[in-house]
Amino acid sequence: MAVLDPCDNCRRPTPIYRLAAVILDGRMARVCPLCASTEKERIEVPFAPRSDQGAIQPSTARDVW
C-alpha cells in the first residue's frame, strides 16, 4: 500500500512517489501530476548544477588519439 501525502497545491491525497518537488510561486512545493501539467506557468523546476561541467573526458581528449 502506498503512502499518501497531500499535494501542496490542490490538497488531493497522492502517493508520495508521484509527487514532484518544484518551485511554486517562489517556494518549494510538492505537487501531483495533475497540478504539474496544469500549472506550468507558475512552476519553476529546481535543478542541481553538475559538478563535472567543463571537465574533459580522458577518452575524448585529442592528445589521447
C-alpha positions as CSV (number, residue, x, y, z in Angstrom):
1,M,0.0,0.0,0.0
2,A,1.4,3.4,-1.0
3,V,1.9,6.2,1.5
4,L,-0.3,9.2,0.6
5,D,0.6,12.8,1.1
6,P,-1.5,15.8,0.1
7,C,-0.5,17.9,-2.9
8,D,0.7,21.4,-1.8
9,N,-1.4,23.0,-4.5
10,C,-4.8,21.2,-4.6
11,R,-4.5,19.2,-1.3
12,R,-5.5,16.0,-3.2
13,P,-4.1,12.8,-1.5
14,T,-1.4,11.4,-3.8
15,P,1.0,8.6,-3.5
16,I,4.3,10.1,-2.3
17,Y,6.3,8.6,-5.2
18,R,4.0,10.5,-7.7
19,L,4.7,13.9,-6.1
20,A,7.2,16.2,-7.8
21,A,9.3,18.7,-5.9
22,V,9.1,22.1,-7.7
23,I,9.3,25.8,-7.0
24,L,5.7,27.0,-7.0
25,D,5.3,30.8,-6.7
26,G,8.8,31.2,-5.3
27,R,8.7,28.4,-2.6
28,M,9.4,24.7,-2.6
29,A,6.3,22.6,-3.0
30,R,5.3,19.0,-3.7
31,V,2.7,18.8,-6.5
32,C,0.7,16.0,-8.0
33,P,1.0,15.1,-11.7
34,L,-2.3,16.9,-12.5
35,C,-1.2,20.2,-11.0
36,A,2.3,19.8,-12.6
37,S,0.6,19.6,-16.0
38,T,-2.0,22.4,-15.5
39,E,0.1,25.0,-13.5
40,K,3.1,25.2,-15.9
41,E,3.3,29.0,-15.9
42,R,3.6,29.0,-12.0
43,I,6.1,26.2,-11.8
44,E,9.9,26.5,-11.9
45,V,11.7,23.2,-11.8
46,P,14.8,23.2,-9.5
47,F,18.0,21.6,-10.6
48,A,21.4,21.0,-9.2
49,P,24.4,22.1,-11.2
50,R,26.6,19.3,-12.3
51,S,29.9,19.1,-10.6
52,D,31.7,17.9,-13.8
53,Q,30.8,20.8,-16.0
54,G,33.6,21.7,-18.3
55,A,35.5,18.6,-17.5
56,I,37.2,16.9,-20.4
57,Q,36.7,13.2,-20.6
58,P,40.0,11.3,-20.9
59,S,38.7,9.1,-23.7
60,T,37.7,12.1,-25.8
61,A,40.8,14.3,-25.3
62,R,42.7,14.9,-28.6
63,D,46.1,14.1,-27.1
64,V,44.9,10.5,-26.4
65,W,44.3,9.9,-30.1
